Structures are given as structure tokens and as C-alpha cells.
């Protein structure tokens, strides 16, 4: 069983033995448990012990945490055929006592081999045979049919009728008798003879072998020796989904290429990468219509564990990541060759990030921290200057994950880039000038996270204030400039400009909610609010709606500064005009405006109620008789005896407490930036 609390008595015995023996790095493992959702849940990292406990006359597998030596796993060894070895570093089984699927992922293949041999020794089976068998001599219960071109129908029927309990034995026999070699030799002969019917029969046989659902056999099928012929046999589907026959071998040999941007010395790791790609191609393309749930899940499990191994081996390789970042730095000159190198490195890192996302929380945190520590941040400034929008998008995808994981180091890195602050400059440029909407949105999300009060709350006060001051003094004007009516609008750039204005407006809404006196001071010394209100005249409703949301954010703070500012600058005039234009339409835009007026009434914001009633009552009543406005006029009448017009003098005073920390404490949790 997987432990989270007290130890059993025999567990304490083994713990004491392990404590004396020390911790051998060969036996460092991760324990995984399969959830009801089919996901492998990381239960912790520790050191595995295989012990025969004489007092209970049984063998046990124990794993103790490498952090505090607490017991993570206690599993009594079963003599049944439940243990499987996947690749060189993974052992999986279903615990008979709990019916829980468990897996051990070893840091080193030698440790996996040692434990596997001990399991097989106690069970009296041959550790060199794929899977688990019943006696040391290995007497197969399955006799595979002879591969004869004239008797392929019998072979198809044999695999189709094979009982479930004999599938594992059949897989072992296929490996032991080198059945694949015979099958491939027959395939090559039949293909040379262009015998279509026999090729279709070989497709069905190969599909049945895949559906035996044995992980070690799957990895053998897709090994370097066999994979092309295996995919070749799977090209001859008797009932193809398309009129164009697939050519998997051509795709794998000539179309898809392994881009060896940085040479990986470990040949076993490279083989694992190739196997993972072929498994996914088999699952998602070749046999997508045929795979049953057990085989589909087995392939997913192999891909998952391979991905974990690939990510962690590259993470712990002292030379790999630094050499990647160094190669990117040396390719800074904008020559076609260097741009290709940069694009390849960004693609490599994006793939690595994708693998890292599949890790469990603790190793995932360690993984991303390792990327940041080893220098991944140095690539982003140049990557965001790359002329290829796809490269920019990939770089921003990586940066988003890094920022979400730990934004503090990214802010510190930007501060070290003075006086140009290159990364922050390129983020703002992506928002303002990049035509690709995906790049623009990704850059805005990164900027939002970098300026999030909750994310900044743990920074040193001096560093936090310096970062905010730099942004407000040097970069915010550039963002706001796109809101100006003086920006030239053409038929070609109108849609792009509207998307940019919507993005900037959403960012300003975020700043209003989180940045306290800094954004107040900026709005006071600029005409930003007037520019935003002008957006309500745009034909594109999503742009007008973003302006309404900005006003709603200002009002929701219930801050007299914003009330006075909007009254003094008549900020509701454009909104009333917009509502009159859309009052007859049951739209999100008109609903958002009505909700804003209703919020003002519910919160009894007397200054705004008086301002709206005295200036716009006639305009609003003439186009709508809905209850919201009637209630607003009634509230105005009720307030007459207690309301006095305020002074509209505006002043912004920094609070005595840290503005960002206070804002972070007031705010509700934000939505996750990364799924």
C-alpha cells in the first residue's frame, strides 16, 4: 500500500536496516499510483528496499522518502503474474491487496535490473524473459502458428481467438522465438511480389500483435531494428479510412526529421525519444480507429514514463542545458543560418517544456527551477526579435510557463538588463506592433503575470518598486499610445489595431484593480480614461465592451478618486450614447452597461447616482423603461436629504503601507495562467 501516515511494524524493521545501509543512488526511485482518471500520480521520491521478512515469511518492496525516511510504499510480493518491466528503468504491477496500479521509476537501469532479478528469484521465474512466466525453464503454454503465405488466414484466426489470459504468454513467445524476424521476412517477400491480399492479411496479424497489449513487446516492435517494417505492414489496411493509401514509411524516413539541434551523447536516451515519437504516431495516426482501451492506456503509460525519464535525464545532464543556451547566444547575428538555429533551439525547449508539464508538482517545480537557474532567460530577448511569428509564439509559450512557475527571477533578470531592459521592451513591442494575434495575447499574459500584485508580494520591496517604476515611467506610455485617436487607421490595419486596443484596455483594467496609487497617478497626469471612453464609439463591439469593463473596474473599487475623476471629465457620456445606440438589442454590451448602473444603485454611490440622474435621466428614459433605471431614479430621490455635492479636486497620495502587498491582500485569487 502507498503510505501517507504511520509505518507498519515490519516497515520499521526494514527502515532500520535501510538506515544502517545508507542510500545507494542505484535504488533511487519515484513511486507512481494510477488514479481513477487514468493519470499517474507521483507519490514521492525515495530509495527502494527489497526485503524478505522472516517473521511473516514473505517478501516486501519498501520505498522510504529521501527527505525524511518516512514510508512511501509497502507492497507484499505476490507469486502471481502481475509484474512487468517497461524499458530499462520501470517496473509496474497491480497490488493484489488493494487492486491499485503501482509503478517504480528508477533513476538508474542497474537498480531496476537488481530489483527485477530479486522479484523473479523469489517467484522462481527467468528475469530475462519479457513479462513474468511460471517456471524457471520457461515452458510456453502457447504454440505460435507457422508463418506461411498460404496459411495466413489461420494465423489471423489464431490471434483473433487467443484468450485474454494467454496474451502475455503469446507475447513472451513472440520475443523468445524471434517471431518478428520471420514475420518481417515474409512481409518483404510478399511486398516484393505485390500480393495485395496477403499484405492485407499481414496488416491484420500485425495489428493483433500490437493488441496483445504487452509494453515490452510494443517497445520491441518500435525499436530501430523493426519499426519501419512494422509500419510498412500497417500501411495495408483492408478497410482504409481514406481513398489515398497511407505511406507511413515515407513519412517516418523522409518527411519527419529528428532535429538534433544539440547533440545528445546518450544513445539510450535518443532511442527513448525516438520510441516515444513512434508510439504516439502509432496511437494517434496509424491505429487510431482500432485501439481498445487497455492497449490505448498501455501506450499512454509508456509515453508518460518515457517522457518523465527524458525530461529528468536532460534536466540532470550538467552539460546539456548550458550548451543549448550558449549555442543560442552565439547565434545572435541575424543571418539566415543563425535564425534557423534559434528557431530550432526554441522548438527544442518548447518540446522539453511540454514534457516538464507532465511531471507531478514537486518534480515539475524542480524542473522549471533548474531551467531558470541554468540560464533559459537569456534566450527570450533575441527570440522575441525573431522575424518568424511561430518562433516568437513558441518562445512566449516557454516564457509563460517560466513566469507562472516563478516570476521573481524573471523580474530580477529584466532589472539586470538596464538601461535598455530588452525583454520588457520586446514584450511591449509584441503587444503594440506584432500582427500575429496569438503572439500579442501571449505577450500580454506574460506582462500581466510579471505585474501581478500576488506574484510580486514575495519580492523585496526595493526591487518590486523599482520594477513598477520602470514599467510606469518607460513603457506604459507606449502601450497607451495605441488608444490615441491620432493613430492612423487604414483598411489594412484596422482589425489589428482593434485587437491591440482591446488587449491594452484589458491590461489597464488589470492595473486599475491591482496597482493602487501608481495607476491613479498615471491616469491623473494623462488623458488615458478619455481615450478609453472614446473606444465606445468603435463599430467593433468587443472593443467597446473592453472600454465598458474598464469603467466597471474603476467603479468597483468604490474609490472617491475614480468617482470624482469620472464626474469631472464626464466619462459616462460616451457610455450613455453607446447604450442608446444598442438599447433595443439584447446583447452582451447593453447587459454590461445595465449591470454597471445596477451596481452603482445597489452600492448607493451617491455622487455617481446624482451625476447620472441629473445629466442622463432623459436620455436613458427615452430609450429604456427597464427596472434598473427606475430604481436608480428612486434611489436618487431617497438620497436628496443626505447628499451634498463633493469637491472635484483630485489628489493622489501614496499610502503608508506597501501598495502592492496591500493590493495583493485585497484581491481574490486570479485564474491560473497555465493549464
C-alpha positions in Angstrom: 0.0 0.0 0.0 1.1 3.6 -0.5 1.6 5.3 2.8 1.0 8.8 4.0 1.0 8.2 7.7 2.2 5.7 10.3 4.5 2.7 9.4 3.7 -0.9 9.9 5.9 -2.9 12.3 7.7 -4.8 9.5 8.2 -1.4 7.8 10.0 -0.1 10.9 12.3 -3.2 10.8 13.3 -2.6 7.2 13.6 1.2 7.8 16.2 0.5 10.5 18.1 -1.9 8.1 18.0 0.7 5.3 19.1 3.4 7.6 22.2 1.5 8.6 23.0 0.6 5.0 22.8 4.1 3.7 21.3 5.2 0.4 22.6 3.7 -2.8 21.8 6.0 -5.8 21.1 3.0 -7.9 18.0 2.4 -5.9 16.6 5.9 -6.0 13.0 5.7 -7.4 9.8 7.6 -7.9 6.6 5.9 -6.8 3.6 6.3 -9.0 -0.1 5.4 -8.4 -2.7 5.2 -11.1 -5.7 7.4 -10.3 -9.4 6.7 -11.3 -8.9 9.2 -14.1 -6.2 7.2 -15.7 -3.4 9.6 -14.6 -0.2 8.6 -12.9 0.1 10.4 -9.6 3.6 11.0 -8.2 3.6 9.8 -4.5 7.1 10.8 -3.8 10.8 10.1 -4.4 12.8 7.7 -2.2 15.0 4.6 -2.1 13.6 1.1 -2.7 14.4 -1.8 -0.5 13.6 -5.5 -1.3 13.4 -7.5 1.9 12.4 -11.0 2.9 10.8 -10.6 6.3 11.2 -13.9 8.2 8.6 -13.1 10.9 5.8 -13.2 8.3 7.5 -15.5 5.8 7.0 -13.1 2.9 9.0 -10.7 0.7 8.2 -7.0 0.6 9.0 -4.0 -1.6 9.5 -0.9 0.5 10.2 2.7 -0.5 11.4 5.3 2.1 11.3 9.0 1.4 14.7 10.6 0.6 13.6 13.7 2.5 12.6 12.3 6.0 12.8 8.5 5.6 9.1 8.1 6.0 7.5 5.1 4.4 6.0 5.9 1.0 5.3 2.3 -0.2 4.9 -1.1 1.4 3.9 -3.9 -1.1 3.9 -7.6 -0.3 5.4 -9.6 -3.1 2.8 -11.8 -5.0 3.6 -15.0 -6.7 1.0 -14.3 -9.4 1.8 -12.9 -12.9 1.4 -9.3 -12.1 4.8 -7.7 -12.5 6.0 -6.1 -15.7 9.2 -4.4 -16.7 8.9 -1.4 -19.1 12.1 -0.4 -20.7 15.2 -0.3 -18.6 14.0 1.7 -15.6 10.3 1.0 -14.8 8.5 -1.8 -13.0 4.7 -1.9 -12.9 2.2 -4.1 -11.1 -1.3 -4.2 -9.7 -1.2 -4.7 -5.9 -3.5 -7.7 -5.1 -4.4 -6.4 -1.7 -5.6 -3.0 -2.9 -6.2 -3.5 -6.6 -4.1 -0.4 -7.1 -1.9 0.0 -10.1 1.7 1.0 -9.0 4.9 1.8 -10.7 8.5 2.3 -9.7 10.6 4.6 -11.9 14.3 4.1 -11.2 17.0 6.7 -11.6 19.4 4.1 -12.9 18.9 1.0 -15.0 21.2 -1.0 -12.8 19.0 -0.5 -9.8 15.9 -1.6 -11.8 17.7 -4.7 -13.0 18.7 -5.6 -9.5 15.2 -5.4 -8.0 13.7 -7.1 -11.0 16.1 -10.1 -10.6 15.2 -10.3 -6.9 11.5 -10.3 -7.7 12.0 -13.0 -10.3 14.2 -15.1 -8.0 11.6 -15.2 -5.2 8.9 -16.0 -7.8 11.1 -18.7 -9.5 11.0 -17.2 -12.9 13.5 -16.2 -15.6 14.3 -12.5 -15.4 15.5 -12.4 -19.0 12.0 -13.2 -20.4 9.6 -10.4 -21.3 6.9 -10.2 -18.6 6.5 -12.9 -15.9 6.3 -16.6 -16.5 5.5 -19.6 -14.4 8.8 -21.6 -14.2 12.5 -21.2 -14.4 12.7 -23.3 -17.6 10.0 -21.2 -19.3 7.6 -23.7 -20.8 5.2 -21.7 -23.0 1.5 -22.6 -23.0 1.2 -21.0 -26.5 2.3 -22.6 -29.7 2.5 -19.9 -32.4 1.2 -20.8 -35.8 3.7 -21.3 -38.6 4.1 -18.2 -40.8 3.2 -19.5 -44.3 2.0 -17.2 -47.0 -0.6 -19.8 -47.9 -1.9 -20.1 -44.3 -2.2 -16.5 -43.2 -6.0 -16.9 -42.6 -5.2 -19.5 -39.8 -2.7 -17.1 -38.3 -5.3 -14.3 -38.3 -7.8 -16.6 -36.6 -5.2 -17.7 -34.0 -4.6 -14.2 -32.8 -8.3 -13.2 -33.0 -9.3 -16.2 -30.9 -6.5 -16.0 -28.4 -7.9 -15.9 -24.8 -7.0 -12.9 -22.8 -5.1 -14.9 -20.1 -2.7 -16.2 -22.8 -1.9 -12.9 -24.4 1.1 -12.3 -22.1 2.4 -15.8 -22.8 2.0 -15.3 -26.5 3.9 -12.0 -26.3 6.8 -13.8 -24.5 6.8 -16.5 -27.1 6.9 -13.9 -30.0 10.0 -12.4 -28.4 11.7 -15.7 -27.4 11.2 -17.4 -30.8 12.1 -14.3 -32.8 8.7 -14.4 -34.4 9.0 -10.8 -35.6 12.0 -11.7 -37.8 10.0 -14.4 -39.5 7.0 -12.1 -40.0 9.1 -9.3 -41.5 10.9 -11.7 -43.8 7.5 -12.9 -45.0 6.3 -9.3 -45.4 9.3 -8.3 -47.5 8.7 -11.3 -49.8 5.0 -10.7 -50.2 5.5 -7.0 -50.8 8.1 -7.7 -53.5 5.5 -9.9 -55.2 2.9 -7.1 -54.8 0.4 -9.6 -53.5 -2.2 -7.1 -52.1 -4.5 -9.7 -50.4 -1.6 -11.2 -48.4 -0.4 -7.7 -47.5 -3.9 -7.0 -46.0 -3.6 -10.3 -44.1 -0.2 -9.2 -42.7 -1.8 -5.9 -41.6 -4.4 -7.8 -39.5 -1.7 -10.0 -38.0 0.5 -7.1 -37.0 -2.5 -5.2 -35.6 -3.3 -8.3 -33.5 0.3 -8.5 -32.2 0.0 -4.8 -31.1 -3.3 -5.5 -29.4 -1.7 -8.2 -27.3 -1.1 -5.2 -25.1 2.4 -6.0 -23.7 4.5 -3.0 -23.1 7.9 -4.7 -23.7 6.6 -6.2 -27.0 5.3 -2.7 -28.1 8.8 -1.2 -27.4 10.4 -4.1 -29.4 8.0 -3.6 -32.3 9.0 0.1 -32.5 12.7 -0.4 -31.9 15.2 0.8 -34.5 15.5 -2.7 -35.9 11.9 -3.4 -36.6 9.9 -0.1 -36.7 10.0 0.6 -40.5 8.8 -2.9 -41.5 6.1 -2.9 -38.7 4.8 0.5 -40.0 5.1 -0.9 -43.5 2.8 -3.8 -42.7 0.3 -1.4 -41.2 0.1 0.5 -44.5 -2.2 -2.2 -46.0 -5.5 -1.6 -44.1 -8.2 -3.8 -45.7 -10.8 -1.0 -44.9 -8.8 2.2 -45.2 -10.4 5.4 -43.9 -9.2 7.4 -47.0 -9.0 6.6 -50.7 -5.4 7.6 -50.6 -3.3 4.7 -49.1 -1.0 5.8 -46.2 2.7 5.8 -46.7 4.0 5.6 -43.1 7.5 4.6 -44.0 8.0 7.5 -46.3 6.7 9.9 -43.6 9.0 8.5 -41.0 12.1 8.3 -43.2 11.8 11.4 -45.4 9.2 13.8 -44.0 9.6 13.9 -40.3 13.2 14.5 -39.1 14.8 14.3 -35.7 16.3 17.8 -35.4 19.5 17.2 -33.5 19.9 20.9 -32.5 22.3 19.9 -29.7 23.9 16.5 -30.0 22.8 14.2 -27.2 25.6 11.8 -26.3 23.4 9.2 -24.5 22.3 6.8 -27.3 19.8 5.1 -25.0 18.2 8.5 -24.3 18.0 9.2 -28.1 16.4 5.8 -28.6 13.8 6.5 -25.9 13.0 9.8 -27.7 12.5 8.0 -31.0 10.4 5.3 -29.4 8.1 7.9 -27.8 7.5 9.6 -31.1 6.8 6.3 -32.8 4.4 5.2 -30.0 2.4 8.5 -30.4 2.4 8.1 -34.1 1.1 4.6 -33.8 -1.6 5.7 -31.3 -2.8 8.9 -33.0 -2.4 8.1 -36.7 -1.8 4.5 -37.6 -4.2 2.6 -35.4 -6.4 5.4 -34.0 -9.5 3.6 -35.2 -8.6 0.2 -33.8 -7.1 0.5 -30.4 -9.1 -0.8 -27.5 -9.0 1.0 -24.1 -6.4 -1.3 -22.5 -3.9 -1.0 -25.3 -4.5 2.7 -25.6 -3.9 3.1 -21.8 -0.7 0.9 -22.1 0.7 3.1 -24.8 -0.2 6.2 -22.8 1.6 4.8 -19.8 4.7 4.0 -21.8 4.7 7.5 -23.3 4.2 9.1 -19.9 7.0 7.3 -18.2 9.4 7.8 -21.2 8.5 11.5 -21.0 9.4 11.6 -17.3 12.7 9.9 -18.0 13.6 12.1 -20.9 12.8 15.3 -19.1 14.7 14.3 -15.9 17.7 12.9 -17.7 18.1 16.2 -19.7 17.5 18.2 -16.5 20.2 16.4 -14.6 22.7 16.5 -17.5 25.2 19.1 -16.4 26.3 19.9 -19.9 23.1 19.8 -22.0 21.1 22.8 -21.0 24.1 25.2 -20.7 25.3 24.1 -24.1 21.8 24.8 -25.5 21.7 28.3 -24.1 25.3 29.1 -25.2 24.6 28.0 -28.7 21.6 30.3 -28.8 23.7 33.2 -27.6 26.4 32.7 -30.2 23.8 32.7 -32.9 22.7 36.2 -32.2 23.7 37.7 -35.6 20.7 37.8 -37.8 21.9 35.6 -40.6 19.6 33.0 -42.2 21.7 30.2 -40.7 21.6 31.7 -37.2 17.8 32.4 -37.5 17.4 28.7 -38.3 19.5 27.7 -35.3 17.5 29.9 -33.0 14.2 28.6 -34.3 15.4 25.0 -33.8 16.6 25.7 -30.2 13.3 27.4 -29.3 11.4 24.4 -30.7 13.6 22.0 -28.7 12.9 23.9 -25.5 9.2 24.0 -26.2 9.2 20.2 -26.5 11.2 20.0 -23.3 8.7 22.3 -21.5 5.8 20.1 -22.8 7.5 17.1 -21.2 8.1 19.0 -18.0 4.4 20.0 -17.7 3.5 16.3 -17.4 5.6 15.9 -14.2 4.0 15.9 -10.8 4.0 19.1 -8.8 7.2 18.7 -6.8 9.5 17.4 -9.7 7.8 19.9 -12.0 8.8 22.7 -9.8 12.3 21.4 -9.6 12.4 21.0 -13.3 11.4 24.6 -14.1 13.6 26.0 -11.4 16.5 24.1 -13.0 15.8 25.7 -16.4 15.8 29.2 -14.9 18.9 28.6 -12.8 20.9 27.3 -15.8 20.1 30.3 -17.9 17.0 29.9 -20.0 16.0 33.5 -19.6 18.9 34.7 -21.8 17.2 33.4 -25.0 13.9 35.3 -24.8 15.0 38.8 -25.8 16.5 37.6 -29.1 13.8 35.1 -29.6 11.1 37.8 -29.4 13.1 39.8 -32.1 13.0 36.8 -34.4 11.2 37.6 -37.7 9.2 34.3 -37.6 6.0 34.7 -35.6 5.9 31.0 -34.9 9.3 31.2 -33.2 8.0 34.2 -31.1 4.9 32.3 -30.2 6.9 29.3 -29.1 9.3 31.5 -27.1 6.3 33.2 -25.3 4.8 29.8 -24.6 8.0 28.8 -22.8 8.3 32.2 -21.0 4.6 32.0 -19.9 5.4 28.7 -18.1 8.6 30.1 -16.5 6.8 33.2 -15.3 3.9 31.3 -13.9 6.2 28.9 -12.1 8.4 31.7 -10.6 8.0 35.3 -11.8 10.5 36.8 -9.4 13.7 35.6 -11.2 12.3 36.9 -14.5 11.7 40.4 -13.0 15.2 40.3 -11.5 16.6 39.3 -14.9 14.9 42.2 -16.5 16.3 44.7 -14.0 19.8 43.4 -14.8 19.2 44.4 -18.4 19.4 48.1 -17.7 19.4 50.6 -19.3 17.5 49.0 -22.2 15.5 46.4 -20.3 15.5 44.3 -23.5 13.0 41.6 -22.5 10.4 44.1 -21.2 10.9 46.2 -24.4 10.2 43.2 -26.6 7.1 42.2 -24.6 5.6 45.6 -25.1 6.7 45.7 -28.8 4.9 42.3 -29.3 1.7 43.8 -27.9 1.8 47.0 -29.8 3.3 46.1 -33.2 3.1 42.3 -33.7 0.4 41.4 -36.3 0.0 37.8 -35.1 -2.8 37.8 -32.5 -1.5 34.7 -30.7 1.8 36.4 -30.1 0.1 39.6 -28.9 -2.1 37.7 -26.5 0.7 35.6 -25.1 2.9 38.7 -24.5 0.0 40.4 -22.7 -0.4 37.3 -20.5 3.3 37.3 -19.6 3.2 41.0 -18.8 0.1 40.6 -16.7 1.8 37.9 -14.6 5.0 39.9 -14.2 2.9 42.9 -12.9 0.5 40.8 -10.8 0.4 42.0 -7.2 0.1 38.5 -5.8 3.1 37.3 -7.8 5.1 40.4 -6.6 4.2 40.2 -3.0 7.2 38.0 -2.1 9.8 40.2 -3.8 12.0 42.6 -1.9 10.2 46.0 -1.5 13.0 47.9 -3.2 13.2 45.6 -6.2 9.4 45.5 -6.5 9.1 49.3 -6.5 12.0 49.6 -9.0 10.3 47.2 -11.4 7.0 49.0 -11.2 8.6 52.5 -11.5 10.5 51.4 -14.6 7.3 50.0 -16.2 5.2 53.0 -15.5 7.8 55.6 -16.4 9.3 54.0 -19.5 6.8 51.5 -21.0 3.2 52.3 -20.2 3.1 55.3 -22.5 4.0 53.1 -25.4 1.1 50.8 -24.6 -1.4 53.6 -24.2 -0.3 55.3 -27.4 -2.3 52.8 -29.5 -5.5 54.2 -27.9 -4.9 57.7 -29.3 -7.3 59.0 -32.0 -4.2 60.3 -33.8 -3.1 56.8 -34.8 -3.6 56.4 -38.5 -6.3 53.8 -39.3 -6.4 52.1 -42.7 -8.5 49.3 -44.0 -5.4 47.0 -43.8 -4.5 47.8 -40.2 -8.0 48.4 -38.7 -8.6 44.9 -37.4 -5.1 44.5 -36.0 -5.4 48.0 -34.3 -8.7 47.0 -32.7 -7.2 43.8 -31.3 -4.3 45.8 -29.9 -6.6 48.4 -28.3 -8.7 45.6 -26.8 -5.6 44.0 -25.3 -4.2 47.2 -23.9 -7.6 48.1 -22.4 -7.8 44.7 -20.7 -4.3 45.3 -19.3 -5.2 48.7 -18.0 -8.3 47.2 -16.3 -6.0 44.7 -14.6 -3.7 47.6 -13.4 -6.6 49.5 -12.0 -7.6 46.5 -9.9 -4.1 45.8 -8.6 -1.8 48.8 -8.7 -3.3 51.4 -6.4 -1.8 54.8 -6.4 0.6 54.3 -9.4 -2.2 53.8 -11.9 -4.2 56.6 -10.3 -1.3 59.0 -10.7 -0.8 57.8 -14.3 -4.5 58.3 -15.1 -4.5 61.8 -13.5 -1.5 63.1 -15.4 -2.6 61.6 -18.8 -5.8 61.6 -20.8 -6.0 57.8 -20.8 -9.6 57.5 -19.4 -10.8 59.9 -22.1 -9.1 57.8 -24.8 -10.7 54.6 -23.4 -14.1 56.2 -23.4 -13.6 57.2 -27.0 -13.3 53.5 -27.8 -17.0 53.1 -27.0 -17.6 54.8 -30.4 -15.9 51.9 -32.2 -18.0 49.8 -34.5 -16.4 46.6 -33.2 -18.4 45.7 -30.1 -15.7 43.8 -28.4 -13.5 47.0 -28.3 -16.4 49.0 -26.9 -17.1 46.2 -24.3 -13.5 46.3 -23.1 -13.9 50.1 -22.5 -17.1 49.4 -20.5 -15.2 46.8 -18.5 -12.5 49.3 -17.7 -15.1 51.8 -16.3 -16.7 49.0 -14.4 -13.4 48.1 -12.8 -12.8 51.7 -11.7 -16.3 51.9 -10.2 -16.0 48.5 -8.4 -13.1 49.8 -6.3 -15.5 52.3 -4.6 -12.7 54.8 -4.5 -13.7 58.5 -4.4 -10.8 59.4 -6.7 -12.4 57.5 -9.6 -15.9 58.8 -8.9 -14.6 62.4 -8.9 -12.5 61.9 -12.0 -15.4 60.4 -14.0 -17.8 63.2 -12.9 -15.2 65.9 -13.6 -14.4 64.5 -17.1 -18.0 63.4 -17.9 -16.8 59.9 -18.5 -20.3 58.4 -18.7 -21.4 60.5 -21.7 -19.9 58.1 -24.3 -21.4 55.1 -22.4 -24.9 56.6 -22.4 -24.6 57.3 -26.1 -23.4 53.7 -26.7 -26.4 52.4 -24.7 -28.9 54.5 -26.6 -27.5 53.0 -29.8 -27.8 49.4 -28.5 -30.7 49.6 -26.1 -33.1 47.7 -28.5 -30.6 44.8 -28.9 -30.5 42.1 -26.3 -26.7 41.9 -26.4 -23.7 41.4 -24.0 -22.8 45.1 -24.5 -26.1 46.5 -23.3 -26.3 44.0 -20.5 -22.8 45.0 -19.3 -23.9 48.7 -19.2 -27.1 47.9 -17.3 -25.2 45.8 -14.8 -22.9 48.7 -14.2 -25.8 51.1 -13.5 -27.4 48.5 -11.2 -24.1 48.1 -9.3 -24.0 51.9 -8.7 -27.5 51.8 -7.4 -27.0 48.7 -5.2 -23.9 50.2 -3.6 -25.6 53.5 -3.3 -22.7 55.5 -4.7 -24.4 58.8 -4.2 -22.1 61.0 -6.2 -22.5 58.8 -9.3 -26.2 58.4 -8.8 -26.6 62.2 -8.7 -24.3 62.7 -11.7 -26.1 60.1 -13.9 -29.6 61.2 -12.9 -29.0 64.9 -13.3 -27.2 64.6 -16.7 -28.6 61.5 -18.4 -32.1 60.7 -17.0 -33.9 62.0 -20.1 -31.6 60.2 -22.5 -31.9 56.9 -20.7 -35.6 57.0 -20.0 -36.4 57.8 -23.7 -34.8 54.5 -24.8 -35.5 52.1 -21.9 -38.1 51.6 -19.2 -36.3 48.7 -17.5 -36.5 48.3 -13.8 -32.8 49.1 -13.3 -33.2 52.8 -14.3 -36.5 53.3 -12.4 -34.8 52.0 -9.3 -31.8 54.3 -9.9 -34.2 57.4 -10.1 -35.9 56.3 -6.9 -32.6 55.9 -5.1 -31.7 59.5 -6.3 -34.9 60.8 -4.7 -34.1 58.9 -1.4 -30.6 60.4 -1.3 -31.7 64.0 -1.7 -31.9 64.7 2.0 -28.4 63.3 2.8 -26.4 64.0 -0.4 -24.2 67.1 -0.9 -22.1 67.6 -3.9 -18.4 66.8 -3.3 -15.4 68.9 -4.3 -14.0 67.6 -7.6 -10.4 68.4 -6.7 -8.2 65.3 -7.5 -5.2 64.3 -5.5 -3.2 61.0 -5.3 -1.2 60.3 -2.2 0.9 57.1 -1.8 -0.4 55.0 1.1 1.8 54.5 4.2 1.8 50.7 3.6 3.3 48.9 0.7 0.8 49.4 -2.1 1.4 46.2 -3.9 1.3 44.0 -0.8 -2.0 45.7 0.3 -3.5 45.2 -3.2 -2.5 41.5 -3.2 -4.1 41.0 0.2 -7.4 42.6 -1.0 -7.7 40.7 -4.3 -9.4 37.4 -4.9 -7.2 34.7 -6.3 -6.6 35.1 -10.0 -7.3 32.4 -12.6 -4.3 30.2 -13.5 -2.2 31.4 -16.4 -1.2 27.8 -17.4 -3.5 24.8 -17.5 
